[in-house]
């Protein structure tokens, strides 16, 4: 038998992810994370939020554009 679903409110999910609710709504609207509407409220599955975190992991060697090599003389 499946374990019961642990639902998060959008406020709880946003806090868990360390983002604003507005950013969370954008992620839901873009299909990056699944949201479920129950009447007037939106809920997220804890497992979906955890999966989103894992999918957002940065692969090693992909951020070199954020710290380009400085060419030329450096003070020192």
C-alpha positions as CSV (number, residue, x, y, z in Angstrom):
1,X,0.0,0.0,0.0
2,X,1.2,3.5,-0.8
3,X,2.3,5.9,1.9
4,X,-0.1,8.8,2.5
5,X,0.6,12.0,0.6
6,X,2.2,14.8,2.5
7,X,0.7,18.0,1.1
8,X,2.4,21.4,1.4
9,X,0.7,24.8,1.1
10,X,2.3,27.2,-1.3
11,X,3.6,29.2,1.6
12,X,5.2,26.1,3.2
13,X,6.7,25.0,-0.1
14,X,8.1,28.5,-0.9
15,X,9.6,28.6,2.6
16,X,11.0,25.1,2.3
17,X,12.6,26.1,-1.1
18,X,13.8,29.4,0.2
19,X,12.0,31.4,-2.5
20,X,9.1,33.8,-2.7
21,X,5.6,32.5,-3.3
22,X,5.6,34.5,-6.5
23,X,8.6,32.6,-7.8
24,X,6.9,29.3,-6.7
25,X,3.8,30.3,-8.7
26,X,6.0,31.0,-11.7
27,X,7.6,27.6,-11.4
28,X,4.2,25.9,-11.2
29,X,2.9,27.9,-14.2
30,X,5.9,27.0,-16.2
31,X,5.5,23.3,-15.4
32,X,8.8,23.1,-13.5
33,X,7.0,21.8,-10.4
34,X,3.5,20.2,-10.1
35,X,0.8,22.0,-8.3
36,X,-2.7,20.8,-7.5
37,X,-5.8,23.0,-7.1
38,X,-8.4,22.0,-4.5
39,X,-11.1,24.5,-4.8
40,X,-9.5,27.9,-4.2
41,X,-6.2,26.5,-2.7
42,X,-3.1,25.2,-4.4
43,X,-1.1,22.4,-2.8
44,X,2.1,20.6,-3.6
45,X,3.2,17.1,-2.8
46,X,6.3,17.0,-0.6
47,X,7.8,14.3,-2.9
48,X,7.3,16.6,-6.0
49,X,9.1,19.5,-4.1
50,X,12.0,17.1,-3.2
51,X,12.1,15.9,-6.8
52,X,12.3,19.5,-8.0
53,X,15.2,20.1,-5.7
54,X,17.1,17.1,-7.1
55,X,16.4,18.2,-10.7
56,X,17.8,21.6,-9.9
57,X,21.1,20.3,-8.9
58,X,24.0,21.9,-10.7
59,X,26.3,19.6,-12.7
60,X,30.0,20.1,-11.9
61,X,31.8,22.1,-14.5
62,X,28.8,24.1,-15.7
63,X,29.4,27.4,-13.9
64,X,32.7,28.5,-15.4
65,X,30.9,31.3,-17.2
66,X,30.3,32.9,-13.8
67,X,34.0,33.3,-12.9
68,X,35.8,34.1,-16.2
69,X,39.6,34.1,-16.3
70,X,41.1,37.6,-16.0
71,X,43.4,38.3,-18.9
72,X,46.3,40.7,-18.6
73,X,48.3,42.1,-15.7
74,X,46.9,41.7,-12.2
75,X,47.9,43.8,-9.3
76,X,49.8,42.0,-6.8
